[in-house]
Amino acid sequence: MLSDDQTTELQFAIDADDTAEVRRLVGGLAARELSSLQLYGNHTVLMYALERSSPEVVKALLERGATPFELP
């Protein structure tokens, strides 16, 4: 699991469209952890990237196993 600081770094990497940094930060997460990781404003990482980043970042998340996930 990512620390709060790492989660913030991931959010900033998505905002900056930094695919390499996104890959680095999510590299150690299991697919379920990645899919359920929540960012700012009740968004999963995948939802956030779809709204705010490029297809390359979204592809990187999908390659790591991110799937649709309903937040509580």
C-alpha positions in Angstrom: 0.0 0.0 0.0 1.1 3.5 -0.7 1.7 6.0 2.1 -0.2 9.3 2.1 2.9 11.1 0.7 3.2 8.5 -2.1 -0.5 8.8 -2.9 0.0 12.5 -3.2 3.0 12.0 -5.4 0.9 9.6 -7.6 -1.8 12.3 -7.9 0.8 14.9 -9.0 2.4 12.5 -11.4 -1.0 11.8 -13.0 -1.6 15.6 -13.2 1.8 16.1 -14.8 1.2 13.3 -17.3 4.4 11.7 -16.0 4.0 8.1 -17.1 7.4 7.0 -15.8 6.7 8.3 -12.3 3.2 6.7 -12.3 4.8 3.3 -13.3 7.4 3.7 -10.5 4.8 4.5 -7.8 2.4 1.8 -8.7 5.0 -0.9 -9.5 4.8 -2.6 -6.1 1.0 -2.6 -5.8 -1.2 -5.6 -6.4 -4.0 -5.1 -8.9 -6.7 -5.1 -6.2 -4.7 -2.4 -4.2 -4.3 -0.3 -7.3 -7.9 -0.6 -8.3 -9.2 0.4 -4.9 -6.7 3.2 -4.2 -8.7 6.4 -3.6 -7.4 9.8 -4.6 -8.8 13.3 -4.2 -12.5 13.8 -4.4 -13.6 10.2 -4.2 -11.8 9.1 -7.3 -10.1 5.8 -7.8 -6.7 6.1 -9.5 -8.1 4.9 -12.8 -11.0 7.4 -12.6 -8.7 10.2 -11.8 -6.3 9.4 -14.7 -9.2 9.1 -17.1 -10.3 12.6 -16.3 -7.0 14.3 -15.9 -4.3 12.6 -17.8 -3.2 11.0 -21.1 -4.1 7.7 -22.7 -0.4 6.6 -21.9 -1.0 7.0 -18.1 -4.3 5.2 -18.3 -2.6 2.4 -20.3 0.1 2.1 -17.7 -2.5 1.7 -14.9 -4.4 -0.9 -17.0 -1.2 -2.8 -17.6 -0.6 -2.9 -13.9 -4.0 -4.4 -13.4 -6.2 -1.5 -12.5 -9.9 -2.3 -13.1 -13.2 -0.5 -12.5 -13.9 -0.3 -8.8 -16.9 1.1 -7.0 -16.0 3.2 -4.0 -18.1 3.0 -0.8 
